[in-house]
Amino acid sequence: MAYNTYSDLQERYQKDRKTIWRWWAKDFILEPPKRVGSVLLGWTDEQLERFENGGGK
């Protein structure tokens, strides 16, 4: 499975890293990135599609 990184999201949405972090960590409008233990993998295409369609979590 491929994961979208912060860099991918920055390019896709034309927003900086702080904004993307805020969307999931403070505003809760973007699902948190997938993790394995403490390693951040990134966001799946399905997560981003739900975000773009206003589905959130």
Secondary structure, DSSP 8 states (H G I E B T S, - for coil): ---B-HHHHHHHHT--HHHHHHHHHTS--S---EEETTEEEEB-HHHHHHHHTT---
